[in-house]
Amino acid sequence: MEIDVDLYRPFAQLNIGTSDLAESAAAGYTVKEAAVTTRAYKQFNFITRTVDQAADVTFGLNTLPTEAFPVAGYDYVAMNYILMTADKGVNPTVTLTYTDGNNEKTRTFTNIPLQRNYRTNIFGQLFTSDVDVNVEIIPVYDNQKNLDNVIVVNNAEELSAALTSTDKNIHV
Protein backbone atom coordinates (compact mmCIF):
# COMPACT_ATOMS: atom_id res chain seq x y z
CA MET A 1 0.00 0.00 0.00
CA GLU A 2 1.27 3.45 -0.83
CA ILE A 3 0.18 6.58 1.04
CA ASP A 4 1.20 10.14 0.20
CA VAL A 5 1.96 12.12 3.34
CA ASP A 6 2.98 15.77 3.47
CA LEU A 7 4.95 16.22 6.64
CA TYR A 8 7.15 19.10 7.60
CA ARG A 9 9.28 18.31 10.64
CA PRO A 10 7.04 17.29 13.55
CA PHE A 11 9.75 18.29 16.03
CA ALA A 12 10.46 21.34 18.13
CA GLN A 13 14.12 22.15 18.69
CA LEU A 14 15.04 22.99 22.28
CA ASN A 15 18.44 24.63 22.76
CA ILE A 16 20.03 25.50 26.08
CA GLY A 17 23.04 27.83 26.11
CA THR A 18 25.21 29.58 28.63
CA SER A 19 27.64 32.47 28.69
CA ASP A 20 29.62 31.32 31.71
CA LEU A 21 31.34 28.01 30.87
CA ALA A 22 34.79 29.59 31.39
CA GLU A 23 33.75 31.28 34.65
CA SER A 24 32.34 28.02 35.98
CA ALA A 25 35.56 26.17 35.08
CA ALA A 26 37.65 28.92 36.73
CA ALA A 27 35.57 28.43 39.89
CA GLY A 28 36.44 24.72 39.85
CA TYR A 29 33.39 23.18 38.10
CA THR A 30 33.99 22.26 34.44
CA VAL A 31 30.73 21.17 32.84
CA LYS A 32 31.38 18.12 30.67
CA GLU A 33 27.94 16.60 30.04
CA ALA A 34 24.31 17.62 30.17
CA ALA A 35 20.89 15.95 30.06
CA VAL A 36 17.41 17.40 29.58
CA THR A 37 14.07 16.18 30.94
CA THR A 38 10.88 17.63 29.49
CA ARG A 39 7.34 16.76 28.48
CA ALA A 40 7.11 15.34 24.94
CA TYR A 41 5.00 13.05 22.83
CA LYS A 42 6.00 9.49 22.05
CA GLN A 43 3.76 8.70 19.09
CA PHE A 44 3.10 10.43 15.76
CA ASN A 45 0.25 9.55 13.36
CA PHE A 46 1.42 10.09 9.78
CA ILE A 47 -2.13 10.14 8.42
CA THR A 48 -3.73 12.66 10.81
CA ARG A 49 -0.47 14.46 11.66
CA THR A 50 -1.33 14.30 15.34
CA VAL A 51 0.71 13.27 18.34
CA ASP A 52 -0.23 11.06 21.27
CA GLN A 53 1.14 9.59 24.48
CA ALA A 54 2.56 12.63 26.26
CA ALA A 55 5.14 11.70 28.84
CA ASP A 56 8.18 13.04 30.63
CA VAL A 57 11.17 12.21 28.46
CA THR A 58 14.82 12.35 29.49
CA PHE A 59 17.51 12.92 26.90
CA GLY A 60 20.46 11.27 28.66
CA LEU A 61 23.83 12.76 29.52
CA ASN A 62 25.78 13.80 26.44
CA THR A 63 28.87 15.87 25.87
CA LEU A 64 28.16 19.52 25.14
CA PRO A 65 27.41 20.27 21.46
CA THR A 66 30.27 21.93 19.59
CA GLU A 67 28.17 23.88 17.06
CA ALA A 68 27.78 27.63 17.40
CA PHE A 69 24.82 28.56 19.60
CA PRO A 70 22.13 30.53 17.71
CA VAL A 71 22.63 33.56 19.99
CA ALA A 72 26.04 35.27 19.86
CA GLY A 73 28.11 35.11 23.05
CA TYR A 74 26.63 31.82 24.30
CA ASP A 75 27.84 28.22 24.19
CA TYR A 76 25.64 25.16 23.77
CA VAL A 77 24.84 23.08 26.81
CA ALA A 78 22.14 20.94 25.16
CA MET A 79 20.25 20.62 21.88
CA ASN A 80 17.22 18.32 21.69
CA TYR A 81 14.51 17.57 19.14
CA ILE A 82 11.12 17.03 20.76
CA LEU A 83 8.02 15.56 19.13
CA MET A 84 5.31 18.21 19.59
CA THR A 85 1.85 19.31 18.56
CA ALA A 86 1.37 21.66 15.62
CA ASP A 87 0.19 24.40 17.99
CA LYS A 88 2.43 26.09 20.52
CA GLY A 89 2.42 24.34 23.86
CA VAL A 90 3.89 25.32 27.18
CA ASN A 91 5.94 22.74 29.02
CA PRO A 92 5.47 23.20 32.75
CA THR A 93 9.10 22.24 33.44
CA VAL A 94 12.33 21.66 31.56
CA THR A 95 15.04 20.26 33.79
CA LEU A 96 18.70 20.59 32.86
CA THR A 97 21.02 18.14 34.58
CA TYR A 98 24.74 18.74 34.16
CA THR A 99 27.92 17.23 35.54
CA ASP A 100 31.66 17.73 35.72
CA GLY A 101 32.06 13.94 35.77
CA ASN A 102 31.85 13.72 39.56
CA ASN A 103 29.14 16.06 40.82
CA GLU A 104 25.73 16.29 39.19
CA LYS A 105 23.65 19.48 39.47
CA THR A 106 20.25 20.51 38.14
CA ARG A 107 18.49 23.65 37.05
CA THR A 108 14.77 23.82 36.29
CA PHE A 109 13.03 26.21 33.90
CA THR A 110 9.26 26.66 33.98
CA ASN A 111 6.59 27.47 31.40
CA ILE A 112 8.80 26.94 28.35
CA PRO A 113 7.04 27.38 24.97
CA LEU A 114 7.61 24.63 22.41
CA GLN A 115 6.10 24.32 18.96
CA ARG A 116 6.60 22.06 15.96
CA ASN A 117 8.97 23.63 13.38
CA TYR A 118 10.17 26.23 15.88
CA ARG A 119 13.36 26.55 17.87
CA THR A 120 13.17 27.54 21.53
CA ASN A 121 16.37 28.93 23.02
CA ILE A 122 16.94 29.05 26.77
CA PHE A 123 20.12 30.97 27.52
CA GLY A 124 21.84 32.98 30.20
CA GLN A 125 24.45 32.65 32.92
CA LEU A 126 23.31 29.17 33.90
CA PHE A 127 26.21 27.97 36.05
CA THR A 128 27.35 31.00 38.04
CA SER A 129 24.08 32.89 38.54
CA ASP A 130 20.50 32.14 39.56
CA VAL A 131 19.14 34.88 37.30
CA ASP A 132 19.69 36.30 33.81
CA VAL A 133 17.85 33.61 31.82
CA ASN A 134 16.16 34.43 28.50
CA VAL A 135 13.70 32.33 26.53
CA GLU A 136 12.85 32.92 22.89
CA ILE A 137 10.89 30.93 20.33
CA ILE A 138 11.56 31.52 16.64
CA PRO A 139 10.79 29.65 13.42
CA VAL A 140 13.68 27.27 12.86
CA TYR A 141 12.70 26.19 9.35
CA ASP A 142 11.16 29.41 8.07
CA ASN A 143 11.35 29.68 4.25
CA GLN A 144 13.67 26.69 3.85
CA LYS A 145 16.40 28.15 6.10
CA ASN A 146 18.72 25.89 8.09
CA LEU A 147 18.60 23.00 5.64
CA ASP A 148 22.31 22.12 5.78
CA ASN A 149 22.97 18.46 6.60
CA VAL A 150 19.31 17.52 6.11
CA ILE A 151 18.30 13.87 5.92
CA VAL A 152 15.50 13.42 3.39
CA VAL A 153 13.15 10.56 4.27
CA ASN A 154 10.30 9.21 2.17
CA ASN A 155 8.84 6.38 4.23
CA ALA A 156 8.60 4.96 7.74
CA GLU A 157 11.72 2.80 7.34
CA GLU A 158 13.83 5.78 6.27
CA LEU A 159 12.39 7.87 9.12
CA SER A 160 13.31 5.16 11.63
CA ALA A 161 16.86 5.06 10.24
CA ALA A 162 17.07 8.87 10.27
CA LEU A 163 15.99 9.08 13.90
CA THR A 164 18.92 6.90 14.93
CA SER A 165 21.35 8.95 12.81
CA THR A 166 23.85 11.32 14.38
CA ASP A 167 22.73 14.05 11.97
CA LYS A 168 20.36 16.53 13.59
CA ASN A 169 18.05 17.81 10.81
CA ILE A 170 15.41 15.56 9.32
CA HIS A 171 13.27 16.63 6.34
CA VAL A 172 10.26 14.44 5.65
Backbone as ProteinMPNN parsed JSONL, in Angstrom:
{"seq_chain_A": "MEIDVDLYRPFAQLNIGTSDLAESAAAGYTVKEAAVTTRAYKQFNFITRTVDQAADVTFGLNTLPTEAFPVAGYDYVAMNYILMTADKGVNPTVTLTYTDGNNEKTRTFTNIPLQRNYRTNIFGQLFTSDVDVNVEIIPVYDNQKNLDNVIVVNNAEELSAALTSTDKNIHV", "coords_chain_A": {"N_chain_A": [[0.842, -1.169, 0.0], [0.51, 2.211, -0.763], [0.908, 5.437, 0.508], [0.478, 8.878, 0.307], [2.043, 11.359, 2.106], [2.218, 14.529, 3.41], [4.546, 16.029, 5.258], [6.066, 18.139, 7.528], [8.592, 18.326, 9.35], [7.956, 17.281, 12.401], [8.972, 18.088, 14.811], [10.006, 20.04, 17.634], [12.718, 22.194, 18.276], [14.818, 22.335, 20.992], [17.014, 24.353, 22.547], [19.668, 24.868, 24.816], [21.702, 27.255, 26.245], [24.712, 28.819, 27.485], [26.543, 31.546, 28.965], [28.654, 31.378, 30.617], [30.581, 29.271, 30.778], [33.424, 29.293, 30.935], [33.83, 30.836, 33.258], [32.628, 29.193, 35.17], [34.322, 26.964, 35.027], [36.7, 28.176, 35.886], [36.018, 28.597, 38.496], [36.189, 26.098, 39.447], [34.422, 24.106, 38.569], [33.959, 22.296, 35.894], [31.872, 21.939, 33.339], [30.962, 19.025, 31.733], [29.1, 17.242, 30.637], [25.604, 17.095, 29.752], [22.09, 16.71, 30.416], [18.621, 16.584, 29.509], [15.338, 16.88, 30.727], [11.996, 16.761, 29.841], [8.554, 17.428, 28.945], [7.105, 15.529, 26.386], [5.895, 14.093, 23.31], [5.254, 10.685, 22.42], [4.355, 9.34, 20.259], [3.533, 9.518, 16.811], [1.098, 10.161, 14.365], [1.069, 9.508, 11.068], [-0.923, 9.847, 9.19], [-3.026, 11.503, 10.243], [-1.494, 13.501, 11.237], [-1.12, 14.005, 13.93], [-0.159, 13.956, 17.396], [0.473, 11.726, 20.173], [0.329, 10.167, 23.412], [1.673, 11.667, 25.6], [4.437, 12.254, 27.694], [6.896, 12.423, 30.33], [10.112, 12.874, 29.212], [13.476, 11.908, 29.134], [16.431, 13.077, 27.867], [19.373, 11.602, 27.752], [22.597, 11.972, 29.482], [24.963, 13.74, 27.647], [27.892, 14.782, 25.862], [28.741, 18.267, 25.61], [27.294, 20.09, 22.913], [29.157, 21.059, 19.982], [28.63, 22.88, 18.026], [27.966, 26.271, 16.885], [26.16, 28.318, 19.062], [22.813, 29.557, 18.565], [22.554, 32.204, 19.441], [24.623, 34.923, 19.708], [27.604, 34.954, 21.694], [27.056, 32.953, 23.467], [27.397, 29.551, 24.586], [26.641, 26.215, 23.585], [24.815, 24.055, 25.724], [22.947, 22.059, 25.659], [21.101, 20.425, 23.04], [18.089, 19.481, 21.775], [15.654, 17.51, 20.04], [12.224, 17.52, 19.953], [9.258, 15.759, 19.865], [6.285, 17.269, 19.025], [3.073, 18.997, 19.29], [1.215, 20.596, 16.614], [0.395, 23.127, 17.305], [1.481, 25.817, 19.444], [2.76, 24.844, 22.539], [3.02, 24.84, 26.122], [5.502, 23.803, 28.132], [5.415, 22.665, 31.393], [7.708, 22.233, 32.97], [11.204, 22.218, 32.304], [13.977, 20.426, 32.805], [17.343, 20.775, 33.371], [20.109, 18.808, 33.662], [23.393, 18.628, 34.717], [26.916, 17.824, 34.671], [30.236, 17.572, 36.033], [31.547, 15.302, 35.752], [31.916, 14.187, 38.182], [30.267, 15.459, 40.115], [26.856, 15.968, 40.06], [24.487, 18.369, 39.002], [21.414, 20.298, 38.994], [19.117, 22.339, 37.131], [16.096, 24.008, 36.861], [13.659, 25.063, 34.551], [10.7, 26.899, 34.0], [7.441, 26.864, 32.426], [7.997, 26.784, 29.565], [7.84, 27.611, 26.183], [7.063, 25.517, 23.444], [7.016, 24.462, 20.072], [6.084, 22.756, 17.132], [8.301, 22.776, 14.376], [9.592, 25.048, 15.25], [12.212, 26.768, 16.994], [13.224, 26.805, 20.271], [15.057, 28.772, 22.416], [16.835, 28.649, 25.362], [18.711, 30.613, 27.392], [21.496, 32.03, 29.154], [23.332, 33.083, 32.075], [23.982, 30.302, 33.258], [25.409, 28.693, 35.061], [26.794, 30.132, 36.996], [25.085, 31.934, 38.111], [21.857, 32.653, 39.486], [20.009, 34.016, 38.108], [19.193, 35.987, 35.15], [18.216, 34.652, 32.766], [17.064, 33.973, 29.55], [14.339, 33.367, 27.326], [13.42, 32.412, 24.121], [11.346, 31.947, 21.263], [11.515, 30.965, 17.994], [10.916, 30.698, 14.429], [12.371, 27.837, 13.175], [12.675, 26.608, 10.75], [11.896, 28.408, 8.809], [10.94, 29.459, 5.643], [12.604, 27.614, 4.252], [15.107, 27.835, 5.482], [18.125, 26.91, 7.222], [18.756, 24.312, 6.243], [21.037, 22.803, 5.924], [22.895, 19.782, 5.979], [20.669, 18.044, 5.957], [18.553, 15.239, 6.351], [16.797, 13.49, 4.042], [13.755, 11.867, 4.098], [11.504, 9.354, 2.976], [9.736, 7.41, 3.707], [8.411, 5.25, 6.309], [10.427, 3.457, 7.131], [12.805, 4.744, 6.351], [12.538, 7.026, 7.939], [12.741, 5.901, 10.502], [15.402, 5.007, 10.39], [16.65, 7.482, 10.063], [16.085, 8.74, 12.482], [17.772, 7.469, 14.225], [20.16, 8.329, 13.402], [23.215, 10.271, 13.591], [23.084, 12.77, 12.55], [21.383, 15.918, 12.739], [19.194, 17.259, 11.547], [16.127, 16.556, 10.093], [14.292, 16.03, 7.215], [11.149, 15.498, 6.116]], "CA_chain_A": [[0.0, 0.0, 0.0], [1.268, 3.454, -0.834], [0.175, 6.582, 1.035], [1.198, 10.142, 0.201], [1.961, 12.124, 3.343], [2.984, 15.766, 3.466], [4.951, 16.222, 6.639], [7.152, 19.1, 7.604], [9.281, 18.314, 10.641], [7.045, 17.294, 13.552], [9.749, 18.295, 16.028], [10.459, 21.338, 18.13], [14.119, 22.149, 18.688], [15.042, 22.99, 22.281], [18.437, 24.633, 22.765], [20.029, 25.503, 26.082], [23.036, 27.825, 26.107], [25.208, 29.581, 28.629], [27.645, 32.475, 28.686], [29.622, 31.319, 31.713], [31.34, 28.015, 30.874], [34.787, 29.588, 31.388], [33.75, 31.283, 34.651], [32.342, 28.015, 35.979], [35.564, 26.174, 35.078], [37.653, 28.915, 36.726], [35.574, 28.426, 39.885], [36.44, 24.716, 39.846], [33.393, 23.18, 38.105], [33.988, 22.257, 34.442], [30.728, 21.17, 32.844], [31.377, 18.121, 30.668], [27.94, 16.595, 30.037], [24.31, 17.625, 30.169], [20.889, 15.951, 30.064], [17.409, 17.396, 29.585], [14.072, 16.176, 30.939], [10.877, 17.633, 29.49], [7.34, 16.765, 28.481], [7.109, 15.339, 24.941], [4.999, 13.047, 22.831], [5.997, 9.491, 22.052], [3.763, 8.703, 19.086], [3.098, 10.434, 15.757], [0.248, 9.546, 13.359], [1.423, 10.092, 9.775], [-2.132, 10.141, 8.423], [-3.731, 12.661, 10.811], [-0.468, 14.459, 11.663], [-1.329, 14.3, 15.342], [0.714, 13.265, 18.337], [-0.231, 11.064, 21.269], [1.14, 9.587, 24.484], [2.556, 12.628, 26.257], [5.144, 11.696, 28.841], [8.18, 13.043, 30.629], [11.171, 12.207, 28.461], [14.82, 12.347, 29.491], [17.506, 12.922, 26.904], [20.462, 11.266, 28.658], [23.826, 12.764, 29.515], [25.778, 13.796, 26.438], [28.869, 15.868, 25.871], [28.164, 19.522, 25.142], [27.415, 20.268, 21.46], [30.271, 21.926, 19.585], [28.166, 23.876, 17.056], [27.775, 27.629, 17.397], [24.821, 28.559, 19.598], [22.127, 30.526, 17.705], [22.632, 33.561, 19.99], [26.042, 35.269, 19.862], [28.105, 35.113, 23.051], [26.633, 31.821, 24.301], [27.841, 28.217, 24.188], [25.643, 25.165, 23.774], [24.836, 23.083, 26.808], [22.144, 20.942, 25.155], [20.247, 20.619, 21.881], [17.22, 18.315, 21.689], [14.507, 17.57, 19.141], [11.12, 17.031, 20.761], [8.019, 15.562, 19.126], [5.313, 18.209, 19.593], [1.848, 19.312, 18.559], [1.367, 21.658, 15.62], [0.185, 24.398, 17.994], [2.432, 26.089, 20.518], [2.421, 24.344, 23.86], [3.892, 25.322, 27.181], [5.937, 22.735, 29.022], [5.473, 23.2, 32.749], [9.101, 22.244, 33.439], [12.33, 21.659, 31.558], [15.042, 20.257, 33.794], [18.697, 20.592, 32.863], [21.023, 18.144, 34.585], [24.738, 18.742, 34.161], [27.92, 17.227, 35.541], [31.658, 17.728, 35.722], [32.065, 13.942, 35.771], [31.854, 13.715, 39.564], [29.139, 16.06, 40.824], [25.728, 16.293, 39.193], [23.65, 19.476, 39.466], [20.246, 20.513, 38.14], [18.491, 23.653, 37.049], [14.771, 23.821, 36.286], [13.031, 26.205, 33.897], [9.259, 26.663, 33.979], [6.588, 27.472, 31.401], [8.799, 26.938, 28.352], [7.04, 27.385, 24.973], [7.611, 24.633, 22.413], [6.096, 24.316, 18.958], [6.599, 22.057, 15.961], [8.968, 23.627, 13.376], [10.168, 26.227, 15.875], [13.357, 26.551, 17.87], [13.166, 27.54, 21.531], [16.371, 28.934, 23.02], [16.941, 29.054, 26.769], [20.115, 30.974, 27.52], [21.838, 32.982, 30.198], [24.454, 32.65, 32.918], [23.314, 29.174, 33.902], [26.21, 27.967, 36.046], [27.345, 30.996, 38.045], [24.077, 32.887, 38.543], [20.499, 32.138, 39.561], [19.142, 34.879, 37.305], [19.689, 36.301, 33.815], [17.854, 33.611, 31.816], [16.165, 34.434, 28.502], [13.696, 32.33, 26.531], [12.848, 32.919, 22.892], [10.888, 30.928, 20.329], [11.564, 31.524, 16.644], [10.791, 29.651, 13.416], [13.678, 27.268, 12.861], [12.7, 26.19, 9.353], [11.158, 29.412, 8.071], [11.351, 29.677, 4.253], [13.666, 26.688, 3.852], [16.395, 28.149, 6.098], [18.715, 25.89, 8.095], [18.599, 22.998, 5.644], [22.311, 22.117, 5.776], [22.975, 18.46, 6.601], [19.313, 17.519, 6.106], [18.303, 13.868, 5.921], [15.496, 13.418, 3.389], [13.149, 10.556, 4.27], [10.304, 9.211, 2.166], [8.842, 6.384, 4.23], [8.598, 4.961, 7.737], [11.724, 2.804, 7.344], [13.831, 5.777, 6.268], [12.389, 7.869, 9.121], [13.313, 5.161, 11.625], [16.863, 5.061, 10.241], [17.073, 8.872, 10.269], [15.987, 9.08, 13.899], [18.925, 6.902, 14.928], [21.35, 8.947, 12.807], [23.848, 11.318, 14.38], [22.728, 14.053, 11.966], [20.364, 16.532, 13.595], [18.054, 17.812, 10.811], [15.411, 15.557, 9.317], [13.268, 16.629, 6.344], [10.258, 14.443, 5.654]], "C_chain_A": [[0.887, 1.232, 0.0], [0.387, 4.612, -0.39], [1.05, 7.815, 0.868], [0.975, 10.942, 1.476], [2.82, 13.368, 3.193], [3.286, 16.043, 4.92], [6.127, 17.169, 6.663], [7.649, 19.172, 9.033], [8.342, 18.4, 11.841], [7.747, 17.587, 14.878], [9.926, 19.773, 16.36], [11.925, 21.169, 18.5], [14.249, 22.951, 19.972], [16.543, 23.112, 22.503], [18.625, 25.275, 24.131], [21.473, 25.962, 25.949], [23.423, 28.644, 27.313], [26.355, 30.488, 28.211], [28.757, 32.357, 29.725], [30.321, 29.964, 31.882], [32.739, 28.267, 31.44], [34.79, 30.01, 32.853], [33.49, 30.11, 35.595], [33.598, 27.145, 36.134], [36.6, 26.851, 35.971], [37.294, 28.792, 38.201], [35.701, 26.982, 40.344], [35.391, 23.711, 39.402], [33.325, 23.256, 36.581], [32.87, 21.351, 33.951], [31.165, 20.349, 31.645], [30.202, 17.507, 29.927], [26.661, 17.223, 30.565], [23.2, 16.701, 29.685], [19.693, 16.879, 30.229], [16.211, 16.477, 29.806], [12.949, 17.175, 30.672], [9.683, 16.793, 29.084], [7.392, 16.7, 26.96], [6.094, 14.266, 24.58], [5.822, 11.887, 22.318], [5.484, 8.848, 20.765], [3.28, 9.765, 18.103], [2.289, 9.659, 14.731], [0.509, 10.237, 12.029], [0.203, 10.479, 8.951], [-2.801, 11.418, 8.929], [-2.797, 13.778, 11.239], [-0.652, 14.9, 13.118], [-0.362, 13.484, 16.184], [-0.116, 12.679, 19.464], [0.802, 10.564, 22.268], [2.163, 10.568, 25.049], [3.17, 11.996, 27.491], [6.383, 12.534, 29.122], [9.265, 12.212, 29.962], [12.504, 12.778, 28.902], [15.769, 12.041, 28.354], [18.768, 12.787, 27.741], [21.679, 12.155, 28.54], [24.61, 12.612, 28.22], [26.804, 14.902, 26.592], [28.227, 17.114, 25.284], [28.331, 19.64, 23.633], [28.518, 21.264, 21.122], [29.857, 22.973, 18.553], [28.046, 25.243, 17.716], [26.33, 27.787, 17.871], [24.139, 29.636, 18.759], [22.128, 31.972, 18.208], [24.109, 33.85, 20.269], [26.414, 35.44, 21.333], [27.738, 33.977, 23.99], [27.162, 30.528, 23.717], [26.719, 27.224, 24.444], [25.892, 24.38, 25.056], [24.067, 21.844, 26.36], [21.346, 21.38, 23.937], [19.419, 19.35, 21.725], [16.071, 18.569, 20.724], [13.362, 16.83, 19.817], [9.874, 16.924, 19.892], [6.917, 16.367, 19.796], [4.065, 18.319, 18.737], [2.13, 20.418, 17.544], [1.199, 23.036, 16.253], [1.198, 24.56, 19.116], [1.898, 25.532, 21.832], [3.386, 24.926, 24.867], [4.225, 24.139, 28.084], [6.066, 23.295, 30.425], [6.894, 23.234, 33.302], [10.035, 21.634, 32.399], [13.459, 21.611, 32.571], [16.359, 19.97, 33.086], [19.519, 19.949, 33.966], [22.408, 18.202, 33.956], [25.751, 18.229, 35.185], [29.324, 17.572, 35.075], [32.342, 16.364, 35.675], [32.004, 13.339, 37.155], [30.599, 14.195, 40.286], [28.06, 16.497, 39.841], [24.899, 17.404, 39.827], [22.462, 19.615, 38.529], [19.804, 21.966, 38.181], [17.168, 23.448, 36.323], [14.239, 25.134, 35.739], [11.54, 25.904, 33.793], [8.589, 27.416, 32.836], [7.345, 27.786, 30.114], [7.934, 26.656, 27.121], [7.775, 26.48, 23.986], [6.565, 24.476, 21.325], [6.8, 23.618, 17.808], [7.134, 23.073, 14.948], [9.543, 24.915, 13.946], [11.339, 25.807, 16.752], [13.154, 27.421, 19.105], [14.568, 27.566, 22.116], [16.21, 29.375, 24.464], [18.407, 29.384, 26.967], [20.308, 32.026, 28.594], [23.106, 32.537, 30.901], [23.935, 31.503, 33.782], [24.093, 28.557, 35.051], [26.733, 28.832, 37.182], [26.328, 31.989, 38.588], [22.711, 32.216, 38.594], [19.528, 32.95, 38.723], [19.731, 35.058, 35.923], [19.454, 35.154, 32.832], [16.846, 34.197, 30.836], [15.573, 33.232, 27.783], [13.128, 32.988, 25.292], [12.4, 31.748, 22.038], [10.812, 31.573, 18.954], [11.404, 30.39, 15.635], [12.17, 29.131, 13.046], [13.784, 26.917, 11.385], [11.898, 27.136, 8.483], [11.754, 29.594, 6.677], [12.582, 28.871, 3.852], [15.044, 27.052, 4.404], [16.877, 26.938, 6.89], [18.568, 24.483, 7.534], [19.93, 22.309, 5.354], [22.248, 20.793, 6.519], [21.602, 17.862, 6.876], [19.272, 16.082, 5.627], [16.912, 13.863, 5.299], [14.972, 11.991, 3.554], [11.82, 10.52, 3.536], [9.34, 8.162, 2.68], [9.203, 6.09, 5.683], [9.951, 4.321, 8.023], [12.862, 3.823, 7.315], [13.759, 6.723, 7.456], [13.002, 7.19, 10.336], [14.84, 5.198, 11.573], [17.377, 6.47, 10.517], [17.058, 9.243, 11.741], [17.138, 8.506, 14.718], [20.233, 7.462, 14.398], [21.933, 9.984, 13.757], [23.591, 12.699, 13.805], [21.519, 14.608, 12.706], [19.136, 17.035, 12.847], [17.425, 16.739, 9.947], [14.341, 16.273, 8.512], [12.429, 15.495, 5.779], [9.386, 14.995, 4.551]], "O_chain_A": [[1.902, 1.275, 0.695], [-0.745, 4.754, -0.854], [2.224, 7.806, 1.239], [-0.166, 11.172, 1.875], [4.009, 13.277, 2.886], [2.378, 16.268, 5.72], [7.078, 17.011, 5.897], [7.177, 19.985, 9.827], [7.974, 19.5, 12.251], [7.179, 17.36, 15.946], [9.985, 20.627, 15.476], [12.326, 20.111, 18.985], [13.837, 24.109, 20.033], [17.251, 22.113, 22.63], [17.834, 26.123, 24.546], [22.357, 25.182, 25.592], [22.568, 29.106, 28.069], [27.047, 30.225, 27.227], [29.699, 33.15, 29.716], [30.62, 29.557, 33.005], [33.191, 27.538, 32.323], [35.661, 29.586, 33.613], [34.059, 30.042, 36.684], [33.897, 26.655, 37.223], [37.3, 26.179, 36.728], [38.17, 28.874, 39.062], [35.369, 26.659, 41.484], [35.455, 22.554, 39.817], [32.709, 24.17, 36.032], [32.922, 20.134, 34.132], [31.673, 20.888, 30.663], [30.287, 17.271, 28.722], [26.624, 17.796, 31.654], [23.345, 16.003, 28.682], [19.744, 17.842, 30.995], [16.083, 15.435, 29.163], [12.948, 18.285, 31.204], [9.799, 15.581, 28.902], [7.69, 17.702, 26.309], [5.514, 13.619, 25.452], [6.943, 12.067, 21.841], [6.103, 7.922, 20.24], [2.698, 10.775, 18.497], [2.732, 8.609, 14.265], [0.206, 11.42, 11.874], [0.295, 11.358, 8.094], [-3.109, 12.313, 8.141], [-3.246, 14.876, 11.567], [-0.364, 16.044, 13.471], [0.175, 12.466, 15.746], [-1.259, 13.079, 19.685], [2.001, 10.545, 21.987], [3.369, 10.329, 24.983], [2.497, 11.287, 28.24], [6.86, 13.265, 28.254], [9.323, 10.994, 30.132], [12.651, 13.993, 29.032], [15.899, 10.894, 27.927], [19.194, 13.753, 28.375], [21.788, 12.979, 27.631], [24.88, 11.501, 27.762], [26.607, 15.845, 27.359], [27.259, 17.011, 24.531], [29.401, 19.323, 23.112], [28.779, 22.197, 21.882], [30.644, 23.864, 18.232], [28.026, 25.358, 18.942], [25.393, 27.429, 17.157], [24.814, 30.548, 18.281], [21.738, 32.876, 17.469], [24.765, 33.097, 20.988], [25.647, 35.996, 22.119], [28.064, 34.022, 25.176], [27.355, 30.414, 22.506], [25.947, 27.367, 25.393], [27.032, 24.085, 25.415], [24.475, 20.717, 26.64], [20.963, 22.543, 23.811], [19.973, 18.263, 21.562], [15.578, 19.691, 20.603], [13.5, 15.67, 20.206], [9.48, 17.898, 19.251], [6.636, 16.183, 20.98], [4.006, 17.809, 17.619], [3.16, 21.089, 17.611], [1.796, 24.008, 15.788], [1.704, 23.582, 19.666], [0.735, 25.729, 22.182], [4.444, 25.442, 24.506], [3.346, 23.553, 28.715], [6.753, 24.296, 30.632], [7.252, 24.163, 34.026], [9.695, 20.668, 31.716], [13.849, 22.637, 33.129], [16.462, 19.029, 32.298], [19.613, 20.481, 35.072], [22.573, 17.86, 32.785], [25.488, 18.201, 36.388], [29.567, 17.826, 33.895], [33.565, 16.279, 35.572], [32.037, 12.117, 37.302], [29.947, 13.422, 40.988], [28.305, 17.28, 38.923], [24.639, 17.389, 41.03], [22.489, 19.114, 37.405], [20.079, 22.704, 39.126], [17.124, 22.787, 35.285], [14.351, 26.181, 36.377], [11.159, 24.765, 33.525], [9.078, 28.436, 32.352], [7.331, 28.92, 29.636], [7.351, 25.577, 27.018], [8.966, 26.661, 23.73], [5.372, 24.37, 21.61], [7.977, 23.867, 17.545], [6.504, 24.099, 14.692], [9.945, 25.794, 13.183], [11.442, 24.66, 17.188], [12.94, 28.628, 18.996], [15.197, 26.523, 22.294], [15.527, 30.359, 24.751], [19.267, 28.533, 26.738], [19.406, 32.806, 28.899], [23.862, 31.715, 30.383], [23.498, 31.721, 34.912], [23.492, 27.95, 35.938], [27.083, 28.305, 38.238], [26.668, 32.808, 39.441], [22.444, 31.301, 37.815], [18.348, 32.61, 38.636], [20.672, 34.355, 35.556], [20.381, 34.728, 32.142], [15.883, 34.845, 31.246], [16.229, 32.199, 27.647], [12.435, 34.001, 25.384], [13.004, 30.676, 22.082], [10.141, 32.587, 18.762], [11.722, 29.242, 15.945], [13.041, 29.904, 12.646], [14.881, 26.929, 10.827], [11.279, 26.704, 7.51], [12.95, 29.857, 6.546], [13.487, 29.385, 3.194], [16.055, 26.621, 3.85], [16.091, 26.039, 7.188], [18.282, 23.551, 8.285], [19.959, 21.327, 4.612], [21.616, 20.697, 7.571], [21.394, 17.24, 7.918], [19.885, 15.741, 4.615], [15.94, 14.203, 5.974], [15.651, 11.027, 3.199], [11.1, 11.516, 3.477], [8.236, 8.029, 2.152], [10.179, 6.62, 6.213], [10.562, 4.61, 9.052], [13.77, 3.775, 8.145], [14.793, 7.181, 7.942], [13.706, 7.832, 11.116], [15.494, 5.399, 12.597], [18.427, 6.635, 11.138], [17.927, 9.983, 12.203], [17.442, 9.014, 15.797], [21.304, 7.108, 14.892], [21.232, 10.511, 14.621], [23.842, 13.702, 14.473], [20.716, 13.844, 13.241], [18.097, 17.225, 13.48], [18.109, 16.085, 9.16], [13.561, 17.045, 9.07], [12.933, 14.636, 5.055], [8.55, 14.275, 4.006]]}, "name": "protein", "num_of_chains": 1, "seq": "MEIDVDLYRPFAQLNIGTSDLAESAAAGYTVKEAAVTTRAYKQFNFITRTVDQAADVTFGLNTLPTEAFPVAGYDYVAMNYILMTADKGVNPTVTLTYTDGNNEKTRTFTNIPLQRNYRTNIFGQLFTSDVDVNVEIIPVYDNQKNLDNVIVVNNAEELSAALTSTDKNIHV"}
